[in-house]
Amino acid sequence: MRRPHLPARLPLDPYILALLGTVGLAALLPARGPAATAADSASTAAVALLFFLYGARLSTREALDGLRHWRLHLTVLAATFVLFPLLGLAARGLVPGVLTAPLYGGLLFLCLVPSTVQSSIAFTSIARGNVPAAICAGSFSSLAGIVVTPLLAAALLGGDAGGFSPDSLLKITLQLLLPFLLGQALRPWAGGFLVRHKQVLGYVDRGSILLVVYAAFSAGVVAGIWHQVSLPRLAALLLVEAVLLAAMLLLTWHGAARLGFGRADRIAIQFAGSKKSLAAGLPMASVLFGAHAALAVLPLMLFHQMQLMVCAVIARRRARDPLPELAADRVADVSPAPGRPAPHAR
């Protein structure tokens, strides 16, 4: 029996290391007093900048062109905003025996955030799937998440996410929706600049998120919330997240087959429908949870690294699968010519 071939190196995302370093810095040197106020103000500005850049980068024309594959996009949206939340709600039975209430709140929030874009495209490309569909599906998910994620969080997380109070809705509008719409409006003028300076703006993106993480975890350290988490609870959280990821990978792959999608589309659906965006989830959590954002984003940070490692293995295995047309060609090559016996009959 041939042993399965695993990649030589599992992808430990350097950015995850930077995030962990930021968490460590917040644990050792948390922002207090005036420094905390300054960090919170800077974090608010960073969130607005992030969503402005998201809006300015999303091509409206590409999004409209992608509507032609509407069944695939609806399938990904259903996986992201229906199946994931249902599984998250089902995990409520694990409280308090397996997960604490704050950790469960973070797990449920993880189930509500939109899909990631970059890694979905990368893994779909490696697996020889439908890359244009993955691009559009990830973009649609990010766009829908601007509105859907806060509404789902308010409905399912209740007071922990601020509810439907006028203050929380105003914060969502000012920090998320308004900058995004402004970016879309200025895209005709800002789009070229963003393309030319993509690498520099990537550092701005990541630096902004690190600032958000530092502010959130500093507030958590000052409030003493880390006393609520023990190593056995973290181990239990990792196990629950592994089951969640496995369930979504299986549901998206086999569910897409039942819906009649071909191999290339199934790959795009599996990678876009089973993953969650750390880049979108972190700033949203800072707006929705405020001082409680530290524990709310911990499950998302762990899930992000887990999904990268698991999906890297799956993508490379899919890349070695014979494409349907190639398999058909090989069958035709060994098919007996008319009047000649089949090879096994000789």
Helices and strands as residue ranges (DSSP letters): H 14-28, H 33-57, H 60-66, G 67-69, H 70-78, I 79-83, H 84-90, G 91-94, H 101-110, H 118-126, H 131-157, G 158-161, H 166-172, I 173-177, H 178-196, H 198-223, G 225-228, H 231-258, H 263-273, H 278-289, G 290-292, H 293-319, H 324-334, G 343-345
